[in-house]
């Protein structure tokens, strides 16, 4: 696939890194020549320096025969203009735009084919906000991800000593939870994946990924991690777009304090929130944290735009007694260094938001993609089409499917009412119309099933995609 990425920032660079290894022809456009050079030195791709909204720049980038345009610059206006130019002059089939402003969400007609011609829009800041809200609801979890409108959840937890399943074989889980069906999709011991078999013993410190119907997920987590106290008090460091969105999202349910260093921004934040206490100051100031009783906080969230400040403020808050600390960290090397040490959760913003883009790039019918372990692994929601004669998965039991080593089918979502026409991209059924089937060795996959697949190494994704593609007879 020929893909043009507009913007070489954190999101654009992460998308390029994820897609360049999958036999795609990638060209990145940005105004910052040194940044482009650094990206080209690291990855096998082409770059073009210039204004991404100009027809001449898009033509130089290869827009005349591009399959996909991903506009993720820092400017909403540039992204929208580029999509319109690509549609009008180059007939680019698919155009994705990053839109940071909430105003555009109020007028979706602006994005249709007659106007800016945006096929799909994403707001990374809102995606990250929703992601953090889930972590606040499940303080024991390292990640909480949803499929099929929330019917199935995938959670990552770190196994703790004294939990019922730690030190025991996986096959004992069902005896511990009669009536609850769940699947251990993967186990990571350090950086090494462990194949989850019936006789696999979970040890303290393992990072365990569990799949279950959302209503059962707390019971599953309790088998692996001692039940944590619910969150009541939250302190947010950083009043940028994410900090403000998060405060507005949670202030009605939690006691929230928001620290912002810039005085004018702090005054603006105070006007926007209703129940959040806004403090003007430096989140790395030990005196400020002490005066505001950081030791009473259930959760400290470092959400500024500066990795170093986030790391330092989170470490300081943890040392001063905050129960859990979370930090946004753009540089993956930093995140890998600090998570599971003194910082409980390190979030890579680009990796959290990249799944929304990947779902439109993957081959085959992909309903959802979630990036896991900061991009090292993936969970995909793939739609199975066809029948036994033209599909490698439909009409077969899980044990009969030739899955690459490191790939696990965790769950199946089956519409209670069959779709009007098999193989068509019909609207997704409502949340209550899904039947959740936890996959076991003898589970049979049917046409139009949504199959949740866990891939421990994203290099295996192309093999999984080919596995779910139908033969020519299907058409």
C-alpha angles and dihedrals in degrees: 000000000000109000131182116201116197111205129034097211125116095293096042093046092048092049090049092049092049096048103037092071092056099071095265124144102236129191120180122201124199141143092233107087097185090052091051091049091052090050093049091049089056103038137040099246144106126254135201123194115216149074106318093213096059118101092221092055093047090049090051089051090056101258092151091077103017119133097202138021118200110190108193104148119138090256121080090198093055091048093050094045092049091053091051092048092047091051097045102040105025105024090227105192099220129026126183122188133194109223117187098176118085091213093082092056088064092058108041090165087073089069098051126109094269093056127025093347096222111164095190131009129197134190108201092191092057092044090053091046092053089047093054092046088059091051090052090053091049105036092174093061131092092198134007117192131173135212133193095018093311101312092118127035131198114202132182118210134173110237111241130203114264096027114132098249099039110108092016136098119264092240088070092064094086092053089053092050110036111190094018117104116201140153131218099221098185144346125211119197104192102317095329120100116228117206107238106233129162093261095044111126117218113220131195112280097027115140103228126193113206130189123201143136106288093245090059100044097097091055090052093048091051089062091062107029132032110258109264127219112262118258117257106153123049130181118196122198110203129037099210124123094294096043092051094044090050094048091051091047097052108024094096092057104033139038102253133193119187122198119202124174099202111081097210092047090049090054090050091050092051089057092050101050127063107194103017118102108228117207124192110217150079116299089210090059106110091200092055093049090048093050091049092050099243087173088070094054119112090198133018115194120196104200106157123126092250118086094200094050091048092051094046096046092047092049091048093048091049092050090049093054111272106153097223130010130196128187134192106226121178098189109077093207090059093047093050089049099053107031116100089016114078096324111072098205129014113192124202103209095203093050092050093053099037095082092073089059097042092057088067095046103046118100119247125023105321116177096181145359129196123190112222135196091014094305101319095106137023141209115208134191104211126183115225115219136182129021138280092285097057104022131069093210110030114094092016133107117239092252090056095055117098096233117179114245107270095035121108131185103217107173144354126220112204124186110238089220117046116245118260093245124017114235095019120120094244121174112282114260118255117268094258092052095067123097111210115218118182105217121243130170093274098043111127118221117220132197113279093020115143105228121202108214125187116206116191093197119035089215085076093060096093090055090051091049092052090049091059097043115105125232124251091264089072091067 
